[in-house]
Amino acid sequence: MKRSIYFIALIFAFSNAKSQSLNETQTKQIFDFLFGMNASSGLTINEEDKKKASFFLNELIDGSCKMSLAQGLLEGAFPIKTTISESVEQIAKAIIKSSYKNCYKGAMEGNFYESVKVTLARNWKSPFEIRKQTGEW
Protein backbone atom coordinates (compact mmCIF):
# COMPACT_ATOMS: atom_id res chain seq x y z
CA MET A 1 0.00 0.00 0.00
CA LYS A 2 2.82 2.36 0.86
CA ARG A 3 4.37 1.73 -2.54
CA SER A 4 1.11 2.76 -4.25
CA ILE A 5 1.08 6.06 -2.33
CA TYR A 6 4.68 6.66 -3.35
CA PHE A 7 3.86 6.05 -7.02
CA ILE A 8 0.87 8.41 -6.88
CA ALA A 9 3.06 11.03 -5.15
CA LEU A 10 5.69 10.69 -7.85
CA ILE A 11 3.14 11.37 -10.57
CA PHE A 12 1.80 14.39 -8.67
CA ALA A 13 5.28 15.73 -7.93
CA PHE A 14 6.14 15.94 -11.62
CA SER A 15 2.81 17.18 -12.94
CA ASN A 16 0.30 19.82 -12.03
CA ALA A 17 -1.20 18.07 -9.02
CA LYS A 18 -4.11 20.46 -8.62
CA SER A 19 -5.48 19.62 -12.06
CA GLN A 20 -5.04 15.86 -11.74
CA SER A 21 -8.03 13.68 -10.95
CA LEU A 22 -7.62 10.61 -8.80
CA ASN A 23 -9.62 7.45 -9.26
CA GLU A 24 -11.59 5.78 -6.48
CA THR A 25 -8.85 3.33 -5.51
CA GLN A 26 -6.18 6.04 -5.31
CA THR A 27 -8.50 8.22 -3.23
CA LYS A 28 -9.08 5.40 -0.75
CA GLN A 29 -5.33 4.69 -0.58
CA ILE A 30 -4.60 8.30 0.31
CA PHE A 31 -7.31 8.33 3.01
CA ASP A 32 -5.96 5.07 4.45
CA PHE A 33 -2.39 6.42 4.35
CA LEU A 34 -3.33 9.56 6.27
CA PHE A 35 -6.04 8.37 8.62
CA GLY A 36 -5.00 4.77 9.21
CA MET A 37 -5.58 1.44 7.55
CA ASN A 38 -9.16 0.76 6.48
CA ALA A 39 -10.21 4.33 7.28
CA SER A 40 -11.98 4.44 3.94
CA SER A 41 -13.68 1.04 4.18
CA GLY A 42 -17.35 1.28 3.40
CA LEU A 43 -16.91 4.80 2.05
CA THR A 44 -18.57 5.61 -1.26
CA ILE A 45 -16.16 7.93 -3.05
CA ASN A 46 -17.59 11.02 -4.76
CA GLU A 47 -15.96 13.89 -6.65
CA GLU A 48 -15.52 15.97 -3.49
CA ASP A 49 -13.58 13.09 -1.91
CA LYS A 50 -11.31 12.91 -4.94
CA LYS A 51 -10.66 16.66 -4.71
CA LYS A 52 -9.85 16.37 -0.99
CA ALA A 53 -7.50 13.43 -1.60
CA SER A 54 -5.75 15.42 -4.32
CA PHE A 55 -5.48 18.35 -1.89
CA PHE A 56 -4.03 16.07 0.83
CA LEU A 57 -1.44 14.60 -1.53
CA ASN A 58 -0.47 18.04 -2.78
CA GLU A 59 -0.07 19.24 0.82
CA LEU A 60 2.10 16.21 1.65
CA ILE A 61 4.40 16.97 -1.27
CA ASP A 62 4.50 20.75 -0.69
CA GLY A 63 5.02 20.42 3.06
CA SER A 64 7.78 17.87 2.63
CA CYS A 65 9.52 20.05 0.04
CA LYS A 66 9.37 23.04 2.40
CA MET A 67 10.87 20.93 5.17
CA SER A 68 13.55 19.78 2.70
CA LEU A 69 14.38 23.40 1.95
CA ALA A 70 14.91 24.08 5.64
CA GLN A 71 17.04 20.96 5.93
CA GLY A 72 18.96 22.02 2.81
CA LEU A 73 19.60 25.45 4.28
CA LEU A 74 20.98 23.86 7.41
CA GLU A 75 23.11 21.27 5.63
CA GLY A 76 24.26 23.63 2.87
CA ALA A 77 25.08 26.64 4.99
CA PHE A 78 26.63 24.67 7.84
CA PRO A 79 28.35 21.64 6.34
CA ILE A 80 30.34 19.48 8.69
CA LYS A 81 33.65 20.59 7.14
CA THR A 82 33.25 24.34 6.73
CA THR A 83 36.21 26.39 5.63
CA ILE A 84 36.44 30.12 6.07
CA SER A 85 37.45 30.63 2.45
CA GLU A 86 34.13 29.35 1.05
CA SER A 87 32.43 31.90 -1.13
CA VAL A 88 28.76 32.80 -0.96
CA GLU A 89 28.32 31.14 -4.36
CA GLN A 90 29.68 27.84 -3.05
CA ILE A 91 27.40 28.01 -0.03
CA ALA A 92 24.39 28.78 -2.26
CA LYS A 93 25.23 25.83 -4.52
CA ALA A 94 25.46 23.55 -1.50
CA ILE A 95 22.07 24.75 -0.22
CA ILE A 96 20.39 24.23 -3.60
CA LYS A 97 21.99 20.83 -4.09
CA SER A 98 20.95 19.64 -0.64
CA SER A 99 17.40 21.00 -1.01
CA TYR A 100 17.00 19.40 -4.44
CA LYS A 101 18.29 16.09 -3.17
CA ASN A 102 15.99 16.10 -0.17
CA CYS A 103 12.84 17.35 -1.90
CA TYR A 104 12.71 15.79 -5.35
CA LYS A 105 14.65 12.65 -4.63
CA GLY A 106 12.53 12.22 -1.53
CA ALA A 107 9.31 12.69 -3.55
CA MET A 108 10.51 10.14 -6.10
CA GLU A 109 11.15 7.64 -3.32
CA GLY A 110 7.92 8.55 -1.53
CA ASN A 111 9.66 9.91 1.54
CA PHE A 112 7.43 12.39 3.28
CA TYR A 113 8.34 14.08 6.50
CA GLU A 114 6.41 12.31 9.24
CA SER A 115 5.66 15.65 10.90
CA VAL A 116 3.89 16.84 7.72
CA LYS A 117 1.81 13.65 7.57
CA VAL A 118 0.92 13.77 11.27
CA THR A 119 -0.06 17.46 11.13
CA LEU A 120 -2.21 16.97 8.05
CA ALA A 121 -3.92 13.91 9.54
CA ARG A 122 -4.49 15.66 12.87
CA ASN A 123 -5.99 18.76 11.26
CA TRP A 124 -8.34 16.77 9.03
CA LYS A 125 -9.23 13.78 11.25
CA SER A 126 -12.49 15.28 12.58
CA PRO A 127 -13.73 16.51 9.18
CA PHE A 128 -12.95 13.07 7.74
CA GLU A 129 -14.93 11.33 10.51
CA ILE A 130 -17.85 13.71 9.92
CA ARG A 131 -17.60 12.91 6.18
CA LYS A 132 -17.81 9.20 6.94
CA GLN A 133 -20.92 9.66 9.07
CA THR A 134 -22.84 12.29 7.09
CA GLY A 135 -21.46 11.94 3.57
CA GLU A 136 -20.49 15.62 3.41
CA TRP A 137 -17.30 17.55 4.02
Secondary structure as UniProt FT lines:
FT   HELIX           2..13
FT   HELIX           17..19
FT   HELIX           24..35
FT   TURN            37..42
FT   HELIX           47..77
FT   TURN            84..85
FT   HELIX           88..100
FT   HELIX           101..105
FT   HELIX           106..109
FT   HELIX           114..134
//
